[in-house]
């Protein structure tokens, strides 16, 4: 087993331990192989990352991040320096970066919305967690659920017909966009594979489609 690249994780990010003696170009190939093998584990994750075992230039870090991005469906929020209290440092840095993103693109909410909970937002919102049956989210902009959407989502609450709803696991009780409402069937179709989907308004109807580059290109973001 080749241990030139080792991936360690905690709740908030990953640490990539690199062999200092392996040539850099060979190391990139090993990193690609390692992250490709672990791609399902990191699917749709937002994480901080730190490197250990080898001093890297900024350019080398960028090249490695590009390799990771090509071989795993994950979003690196930030690169961290080594810290003795690693997990706590990851948590604080990740929270800070998410807050910075929310200032630019909307708001973030971390946690599970349980039955009876209701949240309303003046801007677009990214929910890091599940929206359970009986829970409700209302936004004047877009709603993005990094988890399961099983409750009610109301996007474009002030009439914005370009708003949309995205969920990693889309099985809502009801979706409303502007003045148009769509309800889930009484007997939802069961699928083995869960995939990210987007709900959007077109010609007076709400459509739910798998989230891909073509759909994103067609939607007015």
C-alpha atoms as an extended CHARMM CRD file, in Angstrom:
* protein
*
       221  EXT
         1         1  UNK       CA              0.0000000000        0.0000000000        0.0000000000  PROA      1               0.0000000000
         2         2  UNK       CA              1.3530000000        3.4310000000       -0.9720000000  PROA      2               0.0000000000
         3         3  UNK       CA              1.2260000000        5.8080000000        2.0070000000  PROA      3               0.0000000000
         4         4  UNK       CA              2.7330000000        8.7910000000        0.2250000000  PROA      4               0.0000000000
         5         5  UNK       CA             -0.6610000000       10.5280000000        0.4620000000  PROA      5               0.0000000000
         6         6  UNK       CA             -2.8180000000       10.0950000000        3.5780000000  PROA      6               0.0000000000
         7         7  UNK       CA             -6.1880000000       11.7670000000        4.1280000000  PROA      7               0.0000000000
         8         8  UNK       CA             -7.2870000000       12.4090000000        7.7060000000  PROA      8               0.0000000000
         9         9  UNK       CA            -10.5260000000       14.0950000000        8.6560000000  PROA      9               0.0000000000
        10        10  UNK       CA            -12.4900000000       15.6950000000       11.4420000000  PROA      10              0.0000000000
        11        11  UNK       CA            -15.9730000000       17.2210000000       11.6540000000  PROA      11              0.0000000000
        12        12  UNK       CA            -15.0440000000       20.3560000000        9.7640000000  PROA      12              0.0000000000
        13        13  UNK       CA            -12.3530000000       19.5010000000        7.2400000000  PROA      13              0.0000000000
        14        14  UNK       CA             -9.5580000000       17.2590000000        6.0350000000  PROA      14              0.0000000000
        15        15  UNK       CA             -5.8080000000       17.0780000000        6.5580000000  PROA      15              0.0000000000
        16        16  UNK       CA             -3.7470000000       15.7650000000        3.6430000000  PROA      16              0.0000000000
        17        17  UNK       CA             -0.4160000000       14.3230000000        4.7720000000  PROA      17              0.0000000000
        18        18  UNK       CA              2.1630000000       14.3460000000        1.9610000000  PROA      18              0.0000000000
        19        19  UNK       CA              5.4400000000       12.4460000000        1.6680000000  PROA      19              0.0000000000
        20        20  UNK       CA              8.2560000000       15.0380000000        1.4810000000  PROA      20              0.0000000000
        21        21  UNK       CA             10.5190000000       12.7770000000       -0.6050000000  PROA      21              0.0000000000
        22        22  UNK       CA              8.2440000000       11.9720000000       -3.5500000000  PROA      22              0.0000000000
        23        23  UNK       CA              8.7260000000       14.1370000000       -6.6860000000  PROA      23              0.0000000000
        24        24  UNK       CA              5.9230000000       16.6890000000       -6.9340000000  PROA      24              0.0000000000
        25        25  UNK       CA              4.5780000000       15.5350000000      -10.3120000000  PROA      25              0.0000000000
        26        26  UNK       CA              4.3810000000       11.9490000000       -9.0420000000  PROA      26              0.0000000000
        27        27  UNK       CA              2.7320000000       13.1970000000       -5.8600000000  PROA      27              0.0000000000
        28        28  UNK       CA             -0.0290000000       14.8750000000       -7.8880000000  PROA      28              0.0000000000
        29        29  UNK       CA             -0.8110000000       11.5640000000       -9.5820000000  PROA      29              0.0000000000
        30        30  UNK       CA             -1.0220000000        9.8590000000       -6.1950000000  PROA      30              0.0000000000
        31        31  UNK       CA             -3.2970000000       12.6320000000       -4.8740000000  PROA      31              0.0000000000
        32        32  UNK       CA             -5.5860000000       12.2290000000       -7.9010000000  PROA      32              0.0000000000
        33        33  UNK       CA             -5.7770000000        8.4820000000       -7.3230000000  PROA      33              0.0000000000
        34        34  UNK       CA             -6.4460000000        8.8510000000       -3.5880000000  PROA      34              0.0000000000
        35        35  UNK       CA             -9.2690000000       11.4000000000       -4.0100000000  PROA      35              0.0000000000
        36        36  UNK       CA            -10.8240000000        9.4890000000       -6.8980000000  PROA      36              0.0000000000
        37        37  UNK       CA            -11.0140000000        6.4220000000       -4.6460000000  PROA      37              0.0000000000
        38        38  UNK       CA            -12.6690000000        8.5420000000       -1.9150000000  PROA      38              0.0000000000
        39        39  UNK       CA            -14.9100000000       10.6330000000       -4.2000000000  PROA      39              0.0000000000
        40        40  UNK       CA            -18.2090000000        9.2130000000       -2.8820000000  PROA      40              0.0000000000
        41        41  UNK       CA            -17.2100000000       10.0150000000        0.6900000000  PROA      41              0.0000000000
        42        42  UNK       CA            -16.5630000000       13.6800000000       -0.1820000000  PROA      42              0.0000000000
        43        43  UNK       CA            -19.5390000000       14.1100000000       -2.5160000000  PROA      43              0.0000000000
        44        44  UNK       CA            -21.0190000000       17.6480000000       -2.3170000000  PROA      44              0.0000000000
        45        45  UNK       CA            -18.9920000000       18.4190000000        0.8240000000  PROA      45              0.0000000000
        46        46  UNK       CA            -17.8930000000       21.9150000000        1.8070000000  PROA      46              0.0000000000
        47        47  UNK       CA            -14.6420000000       21.6290000000        3.7410000000  PROA      47              0.0000000000
        48        48  UNK       CA            -11.5400000000       23.3730000000        4.9520000000  PROA      48              0.0000000000
        49        49  UNK       CA             -8.2370000000       21.6860000000        4.0760000000  PROA      49              0.0000000000
        50        50  UNK       CA             -4.7650000000       21.6130000000        5.5950000000  PROA      50              0.0000000000
        51        51  UNK       CA             -1.4910000000       20.0960000000        4.3480000000  PROA      51              0.0000000000
        52        52  UNK       CA              1.1030000000       18.3590000000        6.5040000000  PROA      52              0.0000000000
        53        53  UNK       CA              4.4210000000       16.5990000000        5.9880000000  PROA      53              0.0000000000
        54        54  UNK       CA              5.7190000000       18.7910000000        3.1850000000  PROA      54              0.0000000000
        55        55  UNK       CA              6.2530000000       22.5210000000        2.6450000000  PROA      55              0.0000000000
        56        56  UNK       CA              4.2850000000       23.7260000000       -0.3580000000  PROA      56              0.0000000000
        57        57  UNK       CA              4.5560000000       26.9200000000       -2.3560000000  PROA      57              0.0000000000
        58        58  UNK       CA              1.3460000000       28.8190000000       -3.1510000000  PROA      58              0.0000000000
        59        59  UNK       CA              1.5750000000       27.5580000000       -6.7330000000  PROA      59              0.0000000000
        60        60  UNK       CA              1.9560000000       23.9360000000       -5.5770000000  PROA      60              0.0000000000
        61        61  UNK       CA             -1.0470000000       24.3380000000       -3.2760000000  PROA      61              0.0000000000
        62        62  UNK       CA             -3.0910000000       25.6770000000       -6.1960000000  PROA      62              0.0000000000
        63        63  UNK       CA             -2.0590000000       22.7610000000       -8.4110000000  PROA      63              0.0000000000
        64        64  UNK       CA             -3.0240000000       20.2490000000       -5.7170000000  PROA      64              0.0000000000
        65        65  UNK       CA             -6.4000000000       21.9440000000       -5.1700000000  PROA      65              0.0000000000
        66        66  UNK       CA             -7.0170000000       21.7450000000       -8.9250000000  PROA      66              0.0000000000
        67        67  UNK       CA             -6.1890000000       18.0300000000       -8.8650000000  PROA      67              0.0000000000
        68        68  UNK       CA             -8.5810000000       17.4730000000       -5.9450000000  PROA      68              0.0000000000
        69        69  UNK       CA            -11.3230000000       19.4360000000       -7.7230000000  PROA      69              0.0000000000
        70        70  UNK       CA            -10.9280000000       17.3070000000      -10.8400000000  PROA      70              0.0000000000
        71        71  UNK       CA            -11.1840000000       14.0320000000       -8.9440000000  PROA      71              0.0000000000
        72        72  UNK       CA            -13.6990000000       14.6700000000       -6.1560000000  PROA      72              0.0000000000
        73        73  UNK       CA            -17.0240000000       16.5080000000       -6.0840000000  PROA      73              0.0000000000
        74        74  UNK       CA            -16.1920000000       18.6950000000       -3.1050000000  PROA      74              0.0000000000
        75        75  UNK       CA            -15.7950000000       22.4030000000       -2.4760000000  PROA      75              0.0000000000
        76        76  UNK       CA            -12.6880000000       23.5790000000       -0.6190000000  PROA      76              0.0000000000
        77        77  UNK       CA            -13.8120000000       26.6060000000        1.3840000000  PROA      77              0.0000000000
        78        78  UNK       CA            -10.3330000000       27.5430000000        2.6080000000  PROA      78              0.0000000000
        79        79  UNK       CA             -6.7610000000       26.3070000000        3.1170000000  PROA      79              0.0000000000
        80        80  UNK       CA             -5.5930000000       26.3290000000        6.7300000000  PROA      80              0.0000000000
        81        81  UNK       CA             -2.1990000000       26.4860000000        8.3130000000  PROA      81              0.0000000000
        82        82  UNK       CA             -1.2520000000       23.7940000000       10.8240000000  PROA      82              0.0000000000
        83        83  UNK       CA             -2.6190000000       24.4350000000       14.2880000000  PROA      83              0.0000000000
        84        84  UNK       CA             -2.1780000000       22.4660000000       17.5350000000  PROA      84              0.0000000000
        85        85  UNK       CA             -5.8980000000       22.6610000000       18.2710000000  PROA      85              0.0000000000
        86        86  UNK       CA             -6.7570000000       21.4940000000       14.7710000000  PROA      86              0.0000000000
        87        87  UNK       CA            -10.4480000000       20.6590000000       14.9990000000  PROA      87              0.0000000000
        88        88  UNK       CA            -11.3800000000       23.8450000000       16.8510000000  PROA      88              0.0000000000
        89        89  UNK       CA             -9.3300000000       25.9140000000       14.3960000000  PROA      89              0.0000000000
        90        90  UNK       CA            -11.1000000000       24.2160000000       11.4840000000  PROA      90              0.0000000000
        91        91  UNK       CA            -14.4860000000       24.9790000000       13.0170000000  PROA      91              0.0000000000
        92        92  UNK       CA            -13.7530000000       28.6600000000       13.5930000000  PROA      92              0.0000000000
        93        93  UNK       CA            -12.2320000000       29.1610000000       10.1460000000  PROA      93              0.0000000000
        94        94  UNK       CA            -15.0330000000       27.3250000000        8.3600000000  PROA      94              0.0000000000
        95        95  UNK       CA            -17.6860000000       29.3300000000       10.2180000000  PROA      95              0.0000000000
        96        96  UNK       CA            -15.8650000000       32.5440000000        9.3040000000  PROA      96              0.0000000000
        97        97  UNK       CA            -15.6460000000       31.6350000000        5.6170000000  PROA      97              0.0000000000
        98        98  UNK       CA            -19.3020000000       30.6060000000        5.4850000000  PROA      98              0.0000000000
        99        99  UNK       CA            -20.2430000000       33.9240000000        7.0630000000  PROA      99              0.0000000000
       100       100  UNK       CA            -18.1870000000       35.7820000000        4.4390000000  PROA      100             0.0000000000
       101       101  UNK       CA            -19.9810000000       33.8600000000        1.6990000000  PROA      101             0.0000000000
       102       102  UNK       CA            -23.3630000000       34.5990000000        3.2310000000  PROA      102             0.0000000000
       103       103  UNK       CA            -22.6230000000       38.3240000000        3.2020000000  PROA      103             0.0000000000
       104       104  UNK       CA            -22.0840000000       38.0880000000       -0.5490000000  PROA      104             0.0000000000
       105       105  UNK       CA            -24.7250000000       35.6030000000       -1.6480000000  PROA      105             0.0000000000
       106       106  UNK       CA            -27.3470000000       35.4390000000        1.0910000000  PROA      106             0.0000000000
       107       107  UNK       CA            -27.5760000000       33.7460000000        4.4610000000  PROA      107             0.0000000000
       108       108  UNK       CA            -26.4620000000       30.4220000000        5.8900000000  PROA      108             0.0000000000
       109       109  UNK       CA            -28.3400000000       28.3350000000        8.4330000000  PROA      109             0.0000000000
       110       110  UNK       CA            -26.6680000000       25.3070000000       10.0130000000  PROA      110             0.0000000000
       111       111  UNK       CA            -28.8650000000       22.6980000000       11.6700000000  PROA      111             0.0000000000
       112       112  UNK       CA            -31.8390000000       20.4100000000       11.1830000000  PROA      112             0.0000000000
       113       113  UNK       CA            -35.2880000000       21.9950000000       10.8120000000  PROA      113             0.0000000000
       114       114  UNK       CA            -37.6770000000       19.6870000000       12.6050000000  PROA      114             0.0000000000
       115       115  UNK       CA            -41.4500000000       19.4310000000       12.2910000000  PROA      115             0.0000000000
       116       116  UNK       CA            -43.1570000000       22.6730000000       13.3020000000  PROA      116             0.0000000000
       117       117  UNK       CA            -40.0870000000       24.8620000000       12.6880000000  PROA      117             0.0000000000
       118       118  UNK       CA            -40.4610000000       27.8200000000       10.3240000000  PROA      118             0.0000000000
       119       119  UNK       CA            -37.7300000000       30.1350000000        9.0400000000  PROA      119             0.0000000000
       120       120  UNK       CA            -38.0890000000       33.2380000000        6.8740000000  PROA      120             0.0000000000
       121       121  UNK       CA            -35.2400000000       35.0360000000        5.0830000000  PROA      121             0.0000000000
       122       122  UNK       CA            -34.9980000000       38.3880000000        3.3290000000  PROA      122             0.0000000000
       123       123  UNK       CA            -32.2980000000       37.0450000000        0.9930000000  PROA      123             0.0000000000
       124       124  UNK       CA            -31.3390000000       33.7080000000       -0.5640000000  PROA      124             0.0000000000
       125       125  UNK       CA            -30.4650000000       31.0570000000        2.0120000000  PROA      125             0.0000000000
       126       126  UNK       CA            -28.1930000000       28.0130000000        2.1400000000  PROA      126             0.0000000000
       127       127  UNK       CA            -29.3410000000       25.4780000000        4.7430000000  PROA      127             0.0000000000
       128       128  UNK       CA            -26.6160000000       23.1070000000        5.8950000000  PROA      128             0.0000000000
       129       129  UNK       CA            -28.7970000000       20.2980000000        7.2020000000  PROA      129             0.0000000000
       130       130  UNK       CA            -32.1800000000       18.6740000000        6.6030000000  PROA      130             0.0000000000
       131       131  UNK       CA            -35.6310000000       20.2310000000        6.3520000000  PROA      131             0.0000000000
       132       132  UNK       CA            -37.9000000000       17.5800000000        7.8530000000  PROA      132             0.0000000000
       133       133  UNK       CA            -41.5960000000       16.8780000000        7.2500000000  PROA      133             0.0000000000
       134       134  UNK       CA            -43.6710000000       19.6380000000        8.8250000000  PROA      134             0.0000000000
       135       135  UNK       CA            -40.8870000000       22.2420000000        8.6480000000  PROA      135             0.0000000000
       136       136  UNK       CA            -41.1120000000       25.3360000000        6.4560000000  PROA      136             0.0000000000
       137       137  UNK       CA            -38.5650000000       27.6400000000        4.7980000000  PROA      137             0.0000000000
       138       138  UNK       CA            -39.5200000000       30.9380000000        3.1570000000  PROA      138             0.0000000000
       139       139  UNK       CA            -37.1020000000       33.1230000000        1.2110000000  PROA      139             0.0000000000
       140       140  UNK       CA            -37.4520000000       36.1900000000       -0.9850000000  PROA      140             0.0000000000
       141       141  UNK       CA            -34.6110000000       34.7080000000       -3.0440000000  PROA      141             0.0000000000
       142       142  UNK       CA            -33.3890000000       31.1620000000       -3.6310000000  PROA      142             0.0000000000
       143       143  UNK       CA            -33.3590000000       28.2000000000       -1.2200000000  PROA      143             0.0000000000
       144       144  UNK       CA            -30.4560000000       25.7340000000       -1.2860000000  PROA      144             0.0000000000
       145       145  UNK       CA            -30.6270000000       22.7280000000        1.0490000000  PROA      145             0.0000000000
       146       146  UNK       CA            -27.3770000000       20.8450000000        1.5900000000  PROA      146             0.0000000000
       147       147  UNK       CA            -29.2950000000       17.8700000000        2.9060000000  PROA      147             0.0000000000
       148       148  UNK       CA            -32.8080000000       16.4060000000        2.5460000000  PROA      148             0.0000000000
       149       149  UNK       CA            -35.7890000000       18.6150000000        1.7510000000  PROA      149             0.0000000000
       150       150  UNK       CA            -38.9120000000       16.8510000000        3.0330000000  PROA      150             0.0000000000
       151       151  UNK       CA            -40.8850000000       19.8420000000        4.2950000000  PROA      151             0.0000000000
       152       152  UNK       CA            -42.1580000000       22.9840000000        2.5460000000  PROA      152             0.0000000000
       153       153  UNK       CA            -39.9860000000       25.4360000000        0.6040000000  PROA      153             0.0000000000
       154       154  UNK       CA            -41.2910000000       28.8240000000       -0.5960000000  PROA      154             0.0000000000
       155       155  UNK       CA            -38.7990000000       30.6960000000       -2.7970000000  PROA      155             0.0000000000
       156       156  UNK       CA            -39.3410000000       34.0630000000       -4.4580000000  PROA      156             0.0000000000
       157       157  UNK       CA            -41.7820000000       35.0380000000       -1.7250000000  PROA      157             0.0000000000
       158       158  UNK       CA            -42.1610000000       38.5940000000       -3.0580000000  PROA      158             0.0000000000
       159       159  UNK       CA            -43.0010000000       37.3710000000       -6.5510000000  PROA      159             0.0000000000
       160       160  UNK       CA            -39.5420000000       36.7020000000       -8.0300000000  PROA      160             0.0000000000
       161       161  UNK       CA            -40.2810000000       34.0820000000      -10.6990000000  PROA      161             0.0000000000
       162       162  UNK       CA            -36.5590000000       33.5400000000      -11.3660000000  PROA      162             0.0000000000
       163       163  UNK       CA            -36.0440000000       32.0630000000       -7.8790000000  PROA      163             0.0000000000
       164       164  UNK       CA            -35.3130000000       28.3660000000       -7.4800000000  PROA      164             0.0000000000
       165       165  UNK       CA            -34.9880000000       25.5980000000       -4.8900000000  PROA      165             0.0000000000
       166       166  UNK       CA            -32.0550000000       23.1550000000       -4.7920000000  PROA      166             0.0000000000
       167       167  UNK       CA            -31.6960000000       20.1150000000       -2.5230000000  PROA      167             0.0000000000
       168       168  UNK       CA            -29.2510000000       17.2330000000       -2.3720000000  PROA      168             0.0000000000
       169       169  UNK       CA            -32.2300000000       14.9620000000       -1.6180000000  PROA      169             0.0000000000
       170       170  UNK       CA            -35.4150000000       16.4510000000       -3.0760000000  PROA      170             0.0000000000
       171       171  UNK       CA            -38.6100000000       14.9810000000       -1.6090000000  PROA      171             0.0000000000
       172       172  UNK       CA            -40.6490000000       18.0010000000       -0.4680000000  PROA      172             0.0000000000
       173       173  UNK       CA            -44.1680000000       18.1070000000        0.8590000000  PROA      173             0.0000000000
       174       174  UNK       CA            -44.6970000000       21.3160000000       -1.1040000000  PROA      174             0.0000000000
       175       175  UNK       CA            -42.6300000000       23.7110000000       -3.2010000000  PROA      175             0.0000000000
       176       176  UNK       CA            -43.8200000000       27.2030000000       -3.9950000000  PROA      176             0.0000000000
       177       177  UNK       CA            -42.0490000000       29.6450000000       -6.2970000000  PROA      177             0.0000000000
       178       178  UNK       CA            -43.6240000000       33.1090000000       -6.4570000000  PROA      178             0.0000000000
       179       179  UNK       CA            -47.3640000000       32.3900000000       -6.9160000000  PROA      179             0.0000000000
       180       180  UNK       CA            -47.0420000000       28.8400000000       -8.2700000000  PROA      180             0.0000000000
       181       181  UNK       CA            -47.3870000000       25.7910000000       -6.0030000000  PROA      181             0.0000000000
       182       182  UNK       CA            -46.3620000000       22.1810000000       -6.5770000000  PROA      182             0.0000000000
       183       183  UNK       CA            -47.1400000000       19.3500000000       -4.1800000000  PROA      183             0.0000000000
       184       184  UNK       CA            -45.5160000000       15.9520000000       -3.8750000000  PROA      184             0.0000000000
       185       185  UNK       CA            -47.5290000000       12.9190000000       -5.0070000000  PROA      185             0.0000000000
       186       186  UNK       CA            -49.3950000000       10.9180000000       -2.3590000000  PROA      186             0.0000000000
       187       187  UNK       CA            -47.1190000000        7.9650000000       -3.0810000000  PROA      187             0.0000000000
       188       188  UNK       CA            -43.6580000000        9.3940000000       -3.8570000000  PROA      188             0.0000000000
       189       189  UNK       CA            -41.4830000000        7.4050000000       -6.2360000000  PROA      189             0.0000000000
       190       190  UNK       CA            -38.7110000000        5.5940000000       -4.3670000000  PROA      190             0.0000000000
       191       191  UNK       CA            -35.2510000000        5.7210000000       -5.9100000000  PROA      191             0.0000000000
       192       192  UNK       CA            -32.1110000000        3.9540000000       -4.8070000000  PROA      192             0.0000000000
       193       193  UNK       CA            -29.7900000000        6.7470000000       -5.9240000000  PROA      193             0.0000000000
       194       194  UNK       CA            -30.1730000000       10.1700000000       -4.3580000000  PROA      194             0.0000000000
       195       195  UNK       CA            -29.0620000000       13.0870000000       -6.5030000000  PROA      195             0.0000000000
       196       196  UNK       CA            -29.1260000000       16.8490000000       -6.2550000000  PROA      196             0.0000000000
       197       197  UNK       CA            -32.1570000000       18.3860000000       -7.9390000000  PROA      197             0.0000000000
       198       198  UNK       CA            -33.3840000000       21.8670000000       -8.7380000000  PROA      198             0.0000000000
       199       199  UNK       CA            -36.9570000000       23.1430000000       -8.8100000000  PROA      199             0.0000000000
       200       200  UNK       CA            -37.6090000000       26.1280000000      -11.0570000000  PROA      200             0.0000000000
       201       201  UNK       CA            -40.5110000000       27.9760000000      -12.6300000000  PROA      201             0.0000000000
       202       202  UNK       CA            -41.0600000000       27.9350000000      -16.3700000000  PROA      202             0.0000000000
       203       203  UNK       CA            -44.1810000000       28.8310000000      -18.3580000000  PROA      203             0.0000000000
       204       204  UNK       CA            -46.2680000000       28.8590000000      -15.2030000000  PROA      204             0.0000000000
       205       205  UNK       CA            -45.2190000000       25.3730000000      -14.0930000000  PROA      205             0.0000000000
       206       206  UNK       CA            -42.6890000000       24.1700000000      -11.5140000000  PROA      206             0.0000000000
       207       207  UNK       CA            -40.2420000000       21.6220000000      -12.8680000000  PROA      207             0.0000000000
       208       208  UNK       CA            -37.8790000000       19.4620000000      -10.8080000000  PROA      208             0.0000000000
       209       209  UNK       CA            -34.7980000000       18.2940000000      -12.6860000000  PROA      209             0.0000000000
       210       210  UNK       CA            -31.4180000000       16.7450000000      -11.8210000000  PROA      210             0.0000000000
       211       211  UNK       CA            -28.9310000000       19.5200000000      -11.1130000000  PROA      211             0.0000000000
       212       212  UNK       CA            -26.3190000000       19.6950000000      -13.8700000000  PROA      212             0.0000000000
       213       213  UNK       CA            -24.3530000000       22.2690000000      -15.8430000000  PROA      213             0.0000000000
       214       214  UNK       CA            -26.9400000000       22.4810000000      -18.6250000000  PROA      214             0.0000000000
       215       215  UNK       CA            -29.7440000000       23.2590000000      -16.1830000000  PROA      215             0.0000000000
       216       216  UNK       CA            -27.6220000000       25.8600000000      -14.3900000000  PROA      216             0.0000000000
       217       217  UNK       CA            -26.8170000000       27.4970000000      -17.7220000000  PROA      217             0.0000000000
       218       218  UNK       CA            -30.5220000000       27.7700000000      -18.5840000000  PROA      218             0.0000000000
       219       219  UNK       CA            -31.5950000000       29.1160000000      -15.2010000000  PROA      219             0.0000000000
       220       220  UNK       CA            -31.3210000000       32.8530000000      -14.6500000000  PROA      220             0.0000000000
       221       221  UNK       CA            -28.9510000000       32.9380000000      -11.6810000000  PROA      221             0.0000000000
